[in-house]
Amino acid sequence: MKDTINMSMGEIIANINELVAIKKTRELTKEENIFREALKKVYISNFRAGLEQQILNTKVVNKKGEDITPKKIKEVRNEHK
């Protein structure tokens, strides 16, 4: 089993899909279940980090061109600088 930390998202998804296909034909082994859980944790962590970056880099502007980005997002953005 490969080190999940150093996998790309494409590799993680491919491995998850492979385990799903295996699970449809038979029960997963203990090692496969452990690997699946590790993949799931890394996938969720990477997904959340990407979503957070997307939100932090989003600017909300009204029709007048004024920045109306929520205060909380601006505060968090300033904390990350």
C-alpha positions in Angstrom: 0.0 0.0 0.0 1.2 3.4 -1.0 1.9 6.4 1.4 -1.3 8.4 1.2 0.3 11.7 2.3 2.4 11.9 -0.9 -0.4 11.0 -3.3 -2.0 13.4 -5.7 -5.7 13.9 -5.6 -6.0 11.9 -8.8 -4.2 9.0 -7.3 -6.3 9.2 -4.1 -9.5 9.2 -6.1 -8.3 6.3 -8.3 -7.4 4.2 -5.3 -10.8 5.0 -3.6 -12.6 4.0 -6.8 -10.6 0.8 -7.0 -11.5 -0.1 -3.5 -15.2 0.6 -4.2 -15.0 -1.7 -7.1 -13.4 -4.4 -5.0 -16.0 -4.0 -2.3 -18.8 -4.6 -4.8 -17.3 -8.1 -5.5 -16.0 -9.1 -2.1 -15.4 -7.9 1.5 -12.3 -5.7 1.9 -9.5 -7.1 3.9 -8.5 -5.4 7.2 -5.5 -3.8 5.4 -7.7 -2.5 2.6 -10.2 -1.0 5.1 -7.4 0.7 6.9 -6.0 2.0 3.6 -9.5 3.2 2.5 -10.0 5.1 5.8 -6.5 6.7 5.4 -7.4 7.7 1.8 -10.7 9.1 2.9 -9.1 11.3 5.6 -6.5 12.7 3.2 -9.2 13.3 0.5 -11.4 15.2 3.0 -8.5 17.2 4.4 -7.3 18.2 0.9 -10.9 19.0 -0.2 -11.5 21.2 2.9 -8.1 23.0 2.4 -9.0 23.7 -1.3 -12.4 24.9 -0.4 -11.1 27.2 2.3 -8.6 28.7 -0.2 -11.3 29.2 -2.7 -13.5 31.0 -0.1 -10.6 33.1 1.1 -9.8 34.2 -2.4 -13.4 35.2 -3.3 -14.4 38.8 -3.3 -18.1 39.6 -3.3 -19.1 42.8 -5.2 -22.5 44.4 -5.5 -23.9 46.0 -8.6 -22.2 49.3 -7.7 -18.8 47.6 -7.7 -18.5 47.9 -3.9 -16.8 45.2 -2.0 -19.5 43.5 0.2 -17.4 40.5 1.2 -18.6 39.2 4.6 -16.6 40.6 7.5 -15.8 37.1 8.8 -14.1 36.2 5.5 -12.1 39.4 5.5 -10.9 38.7 9.1 -9.9 35.1 8.3 -8.1 36.3 5.1 -6.1 38.9 7.2 -5.2 36.2 9.7 -3.6 34.1 6.9 -1.4 37.0 5.6 
